[in-house]
Amino acid sequence: MRDVSFKIFPGEKIALAGSSGSGKSTVIQLLMRFYRPNKGVILVDGVDIQKYSIDSLRYQYGLVGQEPFLFNNTIFNNIKYNNANVTMEEVRHASKISNAINFIERDEKVCTEVEIDKKEKKSKIEKSKDGITSCKKEDAKGFNRNVGLKGSKLSGGQKQRVAIARCVVRDPKIYLFDEATSALDSKTEMIV
């Protein structure tokens, strides 16, 4: 990337579009101070980001990456992660904004091919309105359901919506989404 210059004002939303390898993720990595620019300066609120401590700078951001990382824990704990004072009401609100509330409340789980092949109980396998094959998990309990190692018990879109809810519940000054809706269908993407 060379000669990149732009301003974003409070309340504005911008998107960077371009081919793979054109520098979209690099812009986010520069903002996060994973790298330093070779030339020029990056300002947040008129202050060079190099003058902020890493912690205070990153505290201002809410980042959702291309491959969201979830912990082998409940949906609730994955959303409130590292924020002990978050209430259930705030988690539910963030889940509504990220459009995760529907699959959480339905205790919906995406079937793996192995589970579909077993077909021990056909009643467990259902087609939802949007045509996604899902399983009803008997021990699932909404926000208390475990997502599995790295979110393995969720679909890619479900993982992204949980990660977006985690970002929203923090209420950061600046949201950074790096293809954070790539696994969502177009209807859900528009809602988010």
Helices and strands as residue ranges (DSSP letters): H 24-31, E 43-44, E 47-48, G 49-51, H 54-59, E 61-64, H 75-79, H 88-97, H 101-105, E 108-110, H 113-118, G 122-124, E 125-127, E 133-136, G 142-144, G 149-151, H 156-170, E 174-177, H 186-191
